[in-house]
Amino acid sequence: MSWTRVFVLSFLTTLLILTFSSVVENAAVRDDSKPADSKSAARHVFMPESDASNFFKRRSRRSVRYAEMQAEQRVRMAASERRREYNEEQRNEYENYVEEERDEINERSRETNEQLREYHYDGLYPRFYWFH
């Protein structure tokens, strides 16, 4: 029973606060029933010629920054291209090294196997009979 009273009381309090806060917001809105002065409105919209030319001069300086940014990007791209070519060259050299090592190891093992066959050959069977 007491929980329902607390709930209803808090609900009513919240509703009252929300009601007054919306009234206060609506009361805060300014009512401009009289028309605004057209000269002051034009003064806010338009700017003097010197200010406009300064604005466009600043815009042209921004385009120089954009060109500098593009130049920096080209330098970064060229550096990454050189890095990629260097890594590719290193990889190719390593692959060639590995291939030569593998060939050398195969040649050594082939020579060793040939020497063992000659050493253990007893003359009873023809050599390399399994290839016929």
C-alpha positions as a printed Julia matrix, in Angstrom:
132×3 Matrix{Float64}:
  0.0     0.0     0.0
  2.77    2.43    0.87
  4.65    1.59   -2.37
  1.67    2.56   -4.47
  1.4     5.9    -2.66
  5.11    6.56   -3.22
  4.78    5.63   -6.88
  1.7     7.83   -7.44
  3.28   10.74   -5.56
  6.52   10.51   -7.6
  4.51   10.2   -10.82
  2.49   13.33  -10.02
  5.64   15.23   -9.05
  7.32   14.31  -12.34
  4.23   15.29  -14.29
  4.08   18.65  -12.5
  7.78   19.36  -13.2
  7.41   18.47  -16.86
  4.35   20.66  -17.19
  6.03   23.71  -15.69
  9.27   23.19  -17.61
  7.4    23.23  -20.93
  5.57   26.39  -19.87
  8.85   28.03  -18.93
 10.4    27.09  -22.29
  7.41   28.5   -24.13
  7.54   31.66  -22.05
 11.25   32.06  -22.84
 10.56   32.44  -26.57
 10.74   36.1   -27.57
  7.75   37.54  -29.39
  8.82   39.8   -32.26
  5.47   41.26  -33.21
  7.0    44.48  -34.57
  8.85   44.14  -37.91
 12.64   44.29  -37.82
 14.51   47.22  -39.29
 15.46   46.35  -42.89
 18.76   48.31  -42.69
 19.98   46.32  -39.69
 18.95   43.07  -41.36
 20.85   44.01  -44.51
 23.84   44.92  -42.39
 23.83   41.38  -40.96
 23.5    39.7   -44.36
 25.86   41.78  -46.51
 29.47   42.67  -45.72
 31.72   45.48  -46.94
 33.75   44.95  -50.11
 37.09   44.94  -48.28
 35.92   42.15  -45.97
 34.7    40.13  -48.95
 38.03   40.53  -50.77
 39.88   39.48  -47.6
 37.65   36.42  -47.43
 38.53   35.41  -50.99
 42.23   36.07  -50.37
 42.11   33.72  -47.41
 40.33   31.14  -49.57
 43.12   31.33  -52.13
 45.67   30.72  -49.36
 43.76   27.6   -48.39
 44.15   26.25  -51.9
 47.92   26.62  -51.51
 47.7    24.52  -48.37
 45.75   21.97  -50.35
 48.49   21.93  -52.99
 51.09   21.47  -50.26
 49.03   18.63  -48.86
 48.92   17.01  -52.3
 52.7    17.41  -52.66
 53.24   15.78  -49.28
 50.93   12.96  -50.29
 52.91   12.45  -53.51
 56.14   12.31  -51.48
 54.61    9.73  -49.13
 53.35    7.66  -52.07
 56.8     7.78  -53.72
 58.43    6.67  -50.46
 55.99    3.8   -50.07
 56.63    2.79  -53.7
 60.39    2.76  -53.08
 59.85    0.74  -49.91
 57.67   -1.74  -51.79
 60.27   -2.11  -54.56
 63.05   -2.59  -52.0
 61.06   -5.28  -50.17
 60.26   -7.01  -53.46
 63.94   -6.96  -54.43
 64.96   -8.37  -51.04
 62.34  -11.11  -51.35
 63.56  -12.04  -54.84
 67.17  -12.19  -53.63
 66.17  -14.41  -50.73
 64.17  -16.71  -53.02
 67.18  -17.02  -55.35
 69.44  -17.76  -52.38
 67.08  -20.45  -51.09
 66.79  -22.01  -54.54
 70.6   -22.14  -54.95
 71.0   -23.65  -51.48
 68.36  -26.28  -52.25
 70.03  -27.14  -55.55
 73.41  -27.43  -53.84
 71.99  -29.68  -51.11
 70.3   -31.88  -53.73
 73.54  -32.12  -55.7
 75.52  -33.09  -52.6
 72.97  -35.74  -51.6
 72.91  -37.11  -55.15
 76.71  -37.38  -55.16
 76.67  -39.07  -51.75
 74.06  -41.59  -52.88
 76.07  -42.31  -56.03
 79.23  -42.92  -54.0
 77.36  -45.23  -51.64
 75.97  -47.24  -54.57
 79.44  -47.62  -56.05
 80.91  -48.62  -52.68
 78.27  -51.26  -51.98
 78.08  -52.61  -55.54
 79.09  -56.28  -55.46
 79.01  -56.95  -59.21
 76.29  -59.55  -59.04
 73.47  -57.37  -60.25
 73.52  -54.9   -63.09
 73.73  -51.32  -61.91
 70.46  -49.37  -61.75
 68.36  -52.39  -62.69
 65.24  -50.65  -61.45
 65.41  -48.14  -64.33
 65.02  -50.84  -67.09
